Amino acid sequence: MRATHHFLSDAEITTIKGYVPQACGFYDHMGFKVESRSELDDQGQPYPVLHLRRA
């Protein structure tokens, strides 16, 4: 995250990372399921991406 969000402080990054489990729970609640996971983003960077589908 630091590589692309250099404008964020360490405290802000920590807060954002705290939302990730909540976001996953939200999408699950809204009827989405993880179809696959990529360890790299579209630019080949090591930022995991979850591919969701509507259940």
C-alpha positions as a Markdown table, in Angstrom:
| # | Residue | x | y | z |
|---|---|---|---|---|
| 1 | Met | 0.0 | 0.0 | 0.0 |
| 2 | Arg | 2.9 | 2.4 | 0.8 |
| 3 | Ala | 4.1 | 2.2 | -2.9 |
| 4 | Thr | 0.8 | 3.6 | -4.3 |
| 5 | His | -0.5 | 5.6 | -1.3 |
| 6 | His | 2.5 | 7.5 | -0.3 |
| 7 | Phe | 0.3 | 10.4 | 0.9 |
| 8 | Leu | -1.2 | 8.3 | 3.7 |
| 9 | Ser | 0.4 | 8.2 | 7.2 |
| 10 | Asp | 1.3 | 4.9 | 8.9 |
| 11 | Ala | -1.7 | 5.4 | 11.2 |
| 12 | Glu | -4.1 | 5.9 | 8.3 |
| 13 | Ile | -2.8 | 2.7 | 6.6 |
| 14 | Thr | -3.3 | 0.8 | 9.8 |
| 15 | Thr | -6.9 | 2.0 | 10.0 |
| 16 | Ile | -7.5 | 1.1 | 6.4 |
| 17 | Lys | -6.2 | -2.4 | 6.9 |
| 18 | Gly | -8.5 | -2.7 | 9.8 |
| 19 | Tyr | -11.5 | -2.3 | 7.5 |
| 20 | Val | -10.5 | -5.1 | 5.2 |
| 21 | Pro | -12.2 | -7.9 | 7.3 |
| 22 | Gln | -15.3 | -5.7 | 7.7 |
| 23 | Ala | -15.4 | -5.1 | 3.9 |
| 24 | Cys | -15.2 | -8.9 | 3.3 |
| 25 | Gly | -18.1 | -9.3 | 5.8 |
| 26 | Phe | -20.1 | -6.7 | 4.1 |
| 27 | Tyr | -19.8 | -8.2 | 0.6 |
| 28 | Asp | -20.6 | -11.6 | 2.0 |
| 29 | His | -23.7 | -10.2 | 3.7 |
| 30 | Met | -24.7 | -8.6 | 0.3 |
| 31 | Gly | -24.6 | -12.0 | -1.3 |
| 32 | Phe | -21.2 | -12.0 | -2.9 |
| 33 | Lys | -18.8 | -15.0 | -2.7 |
| 34 | Val | -15.1 | -15.2 | -3.4 |
| 35 | Glu | -14.7 | -16.9 | -6.8 |
| 36 | Ser | -10.9 | -16.7 | -6.9 |
| 37 | Arg | -8.0 | -14.8 | -5.5 |
| 38 | Ser | -5.0 | -13.3 | -7.2 |
| 39 | Glu | -1.9 | -12.7 | -5.2 |
| 40 | Leu | -0.9 | -9.9 | -7.6 |
| 41 | Asp | -2.9 | -7.0 | -8.9 |
| 42 | Asp | -3.3 | -6.1 | -12.6 |
| 43 | Gln | 0.1 | -4.3 | -12.6 |
| 44 | Gly | 1.9 | -7.4 | -11.2 |
| 45 | Gln | 2.3 | -5.8 | -7.8 |
| 46 | Pro | 2.0 | -7.9 | -4.6 |
| 47 | Tyr | -1.5 | -6.6 | -3.6 |
| 48 | Pro | -3.9 | -9.5 | -3.3 |
| 49 | Val | -7.2 | -9.1 | -5.2 |
| 50 | Leu | -10.4 | -11.0 | -4.4 |
| 51 | His | -12.6 | -11.8 | -7.4 |
| 52 | Leu | -16.2 | -11.8 | -6.3 |
| 53 | Arg | -19.4 | -13.1 | -7.9 |
| 54 | Arg | -23.0 | -12.7 | -6.9 |
| 55 | Ala | -24.2 | -15.8 | -5.2 |
